[in-house]
Amino acid sequence: MFCIFSFFQASCQAFLLAIKRVVDTRIVSTTRRLFARSEEPVSVSSTMASAS
């Protein structure tokens, strides 16, 4: 009986860890996407003379 309970507990912990990793991955992905959208475009002016 104890062996069955300990197997169930281990598989439950593995399942919860897998769910936690998926949630963490989604949070990081969403955060990166929000920061990517909020960046202001940077204007770059060239100091090199034109060849034409």
Backbone as JSON, one array per atom type, in Angstrom:
{
  "sequence": "MFCIFSFFQASCQAFLLAIKRVVDTRIVSTTRRLFARSEEPVSVSSTMASAS",
  "N": [[0.83, -1.2, 0.0], [1.91, 1.28, 0.83], [3.85, 1.61, -1.1], [2.37, 2.06, -3.44], [1.13, 4.48, -2.77], [3.37, 6.15, -2.52], [4.32, 6.1, -5.15], [2.18, 7.35, -6.47], [2.3, 9.86, -5.28], [4.81, 10.78, -6.2], [4.37, 10.87, -8.98], [2.37, 12.76, -9.05], [3.71, 15.01, -8.1], [5.54, 15.35, -10.19], [3.78, 15.95, -12.25], [2.67, 18.38, -11.34], [4.99, 19.95, -11.36], [5.52, 20.0, -14.11], [3.29, 21.45, -15.03], [3.77, 23.88, -13.74], [6.1, 24.7, -15.05], [5.14, 25.12, -17.64], [3.36, 27.24, -17.2], [5.17, 29.19, -16.27], [6.73, 29.5, -18.59], [4.85, 30.59, -20.34], [4.3, 33.03, -19.08], [6.79, 34.32, -19.25], [7.03, 34.48, -22.04], [4.83, 36.13, -22.69], [5.56, 38.46, -21.32], [7.93, 39.19, -22.65], [6.86, 39.73, -25.17], [5.23, 41.94, -24.62], [7.14, 43.84, -23.81], [8.57, 44.05, -26.19], [6.73, 45.28, -27.85], [6.46, 47.75, -26.63], [8.72, 49.23, -27.04], [10.2, 52.17, -28.27], [10.59, 53.37, -31.6], [13.81, 54.0, -32.95], [15.41, 56.75, -34.29], [17.8, 56.93, -36.83], [20.45, 58.71, -38.03], [22.56, 59.1, -40.78], [26.04, 59.75, -40.93], [27.72, 59.59, -42.99], [28.89, 60.65, -46.18], [26.91, 60.9, -49.11], [27.17, 58.76, -51.97], [26.17, 59.45, -54.41]],
  "CA": [[0.0, 0.0, 0.0], [2.79, 2.45, 0.92], [4.54, 1.73, -2.39], [1.42, 2.66, -4.37], [0.96, 5.87, -2.36], [4.58, 6.91, -2.84], [4.35, 6.25, -6.61], [1.18, 8.36, -6.81], [2.81, 11.16, -4.83], [5.89, 11.17, -7.1], [3.81, 11.24, -10.28], [1.62, 14.0, -8.84], [4.71, 16.08, -8.02], [6.07, 15.55, -11.55], [2.71, 16.61, -13.0], [2.61, 19.78, -10.88], [6.2, 20.62, -11.85], [5.34, 20.23, -15.54], [2.33, 22.55, -15.17], [4.45, 25.11, -13.31], [7.04, 25.1, -16.11], [4.34, 25.64, -18.76], [2.87, 28.56, -16.79], [6.33, 30.09, -16.26], [7.11, 29.76, -19.98], [3.85, 31.5, -20.92], [4.49, 34.35, -18.47], [8.0, 34.91, -19.84], [6.71, 34.79, -23.43], [3.94, 37.3, -22.71], [6.34, 39.61, -20.87], [8.82, 39.57, -23.75], [6.05, 40.31, -26.24], [4.81, 43.27, -24.18], [8.3, 44.73, -23.87], [8.92, 44.25, -27.59], [5.78, 46.23, -28.41], [6.54, 49.05, -25.98], [9.94, 49.94, -27.4], [10.03, 53.27, -29.23], [11.53, 53.3, -32.72], [14.95, 54.91, -32.82], [15.78, 57.38, -35.56], [19.24, 56.88, -37.05], [20.87, 59.56, -39.15], [23.88, 58.72, -41.26], [27.02, 60.83, -41.01], [28.55, 59.36, -44.17], [28.48, 61.39, -47.37], [26.27, 60.09, -50.13], [28.03, 58.5, -53.13], [25.55, 59.93, -55.66]],
  "C": [[0.87, 1.26, 0.0], [3.48, 2.69, -0.42], [3.63, 2.41, -3.42], [1.25, 4.14, -4.06], [2.18, 6.69, -2.74], [4.73, 7.09, -4.35], [3.38, 7.34, -7.05], [1.67, 9.75, -6.44], [3.91, 11.66, -5.77], [5.34, 11.6, -8.45], [3.01, 12.53, -10.17], [2.59, 15.18, -8.78], [5.28, 16.38, -9.4], [5.05, 16.29, -12.41], [2.62, 18.08, -12.63], [3.82, 20.57, -11.36], [6.07, 20.93, -13.34], [4.37, 21.38, -15.78], [2.98, 23.87, -14.81], [5.4, 25.6, -14.4], [6.29, 25.68, -17.3], [3.85, 27.05, -18.42], [4.01, 29.57, -16.8], [6.73, 30.47, -17.68], [6.14, 30.75, -20.62], [4.01, 32.91, -20.36], [5.69, 35.04, -19.09], [7.72, 35.32, -21.29], [5.84, 36.04, -23.54], [4.7, 38.56, -22.32], [7.26, 40.1, -21.97], [8.04, 40.26, -24.87], [5.61, 41.72, -25.87], [5.96, 44.26, -24.25], [8.7, 45.02, -25.31], [7.99, 45.28, -28.23], [5.97, 47.64, -27.85], [7.79, 49.84, -26.34], [9.64, 51.0, -28.45], [11.02, 53.09, -30.38], [12.62, 54.36, -32.58], [15.29, 55.45, -34.2], [17.3, 57.38, -35.68], [19.57, 57.76, -38.24], [22.3, 59.21, -39.51], [24.79, 59.94, -41.32], [27.94, 60.66, -42.21], [28.01, 60.16, -45.35], [27.89, 60.44, -48.39], [27.19, 59.94, -51.34], [27.45, 59.08, -54.41], [25.66, 61.41, -55.86]]
}
